[in-house]
Amino acid sequence: MNATQELRQNGKTVLHSEDGISLRMIFNNLAGRNFDSPAEYRDYLQHVAFAQMHFQPGVVEFVEQGKILDKAVIQPL
């Protein structure tokens, strides 16, 4: 069994998983690290992060077993 991972915003868990893979990928998407162009990143934020996952502009924390491992800032569109 893998450690519990969470993506938090404003102190609240938005997503959580124990698979050890998916949340790191989603976090990197939210941070803009997995996109080749600003337009691709903007589309992801608008159509996936904001519309489907309910993230908002602001700080997102990648947390594992209650410890913050990384932070990223989602800029407003």
C-alpha positions as CSV (number, residue, x, y, z in Angstrom):
1,M,0.0,0.0,0.0
2,N,1.3,3.4,-1.0
3,A,1.3,6.5,1.2
4,T,-1.7,8.8,1.1
5,Q,-1.2,11.8,-1.1
6,E,-3.3,14.9,-1.3
7,L,-3.6,18.1,-3.3
8,R,-4.7,20.9,-1.0
9,Q,-5.9,24.4,-1.6
10,N,-6.7,26.9,1.1
11,G,-6.1,24.2,3.7
12,K,-8.7,21.9,2.2
13,T,-8.1,18.6,0.4
14,V,-9.3,18.9,-3.2
15,L,-8.0,15.5,-4.4
16,H,-6.5,12.5,-2.6
17,S,-5.0,9.1,-3.7
18,E,-2.9,6.2,-2.6
19,D,-1.7,5.1,-6.1
20,G,1.6,7.1,-5.8
21,I,1.4,8.4,-9.3
22,S,-1.6,10.3,-10.4
23,L,-1.5,13.2,-8.0
24,R,2.1,14.0,-8.8
25,M,1.2,14.1,-12.5
26,I,-1.9,16.3,-11.8
27,F,0.2,18.6,-9.5
28,N,2.8,19.0,-12.3
29,N,-0.1,19.8,-14.7
30,L,-1.4,22.4,-12.3
31,A,2.1,23.9,-12.0
32,G,2.3,24.1,-15.8
33,R,5.3,21.7,-15.9
34,N,3.8,19.2,-18.4
35,F,2.8,21.6,-21.2
36,D,4.6,22.7,-24.3
37,S,2.8,26.0,-24.7
38,P,1.0,28.6,-22.6
39,A,-2.2,28.0,-24.6
40,E,-2.1,24.3,-23.7
41,Y,-1.7,25.1,-20.0
42,R,-4.5,27.7,-20.2
43,D,-6.8,25.2,-21.8
44,Y,-6.0,22.6,-19.1
45,L,-6.7,25.1,-16.3
46,Q,-10.0,26.3,-17.8
47,H,-11.5,23.0,-19.0
48,V,-10.0,20.5,-16.4
49,A,-8.6,22.1,-13.3
50,F,-11.2,24.8,-12.8
51,A,-14.3,23.2,-14.5
52,Q,-13.9,19.6,-13.5
53,M,-11.6,19.4,-10.4
54,H,-12.8,22.7,-8.9
55,F,-9.4,24.2,-8.3
56,Q,-9.1,28.0,-8.1
57,P,-6.3,30.4,-8.8
58,G,-3.9,30.4,-5.9
59,V,-1.5,28.1,-4.0
60,V,-1.8,24.4,-4.4
61,E,0.1,22.1,-2.0
62,F,1.3,18.5,-2.8
63,V,1.0,16.6,0.5
64,E,2.1,13.1,1.4
65,Q,1.4,11.6,4.8
66,G,0.5,15.1,6.1
67,K,3.8,16.7,5.0
68,I,3.9,19.4,2.4
69,L,6.4,18.2,-0.3
70,D,5.8,20.9,-3.0
71,K,3.8,24.0,-3.7
72,A,2.7,25.7,-6.9
73,V,0.8,28.8,-7.8
74,I,-2.1,28.7,-10.2
75,Q,-2.4,32.1,-11.9
76,P,-5.8,33.5,-12.8
77,L,-6.7,33.2,-16.5
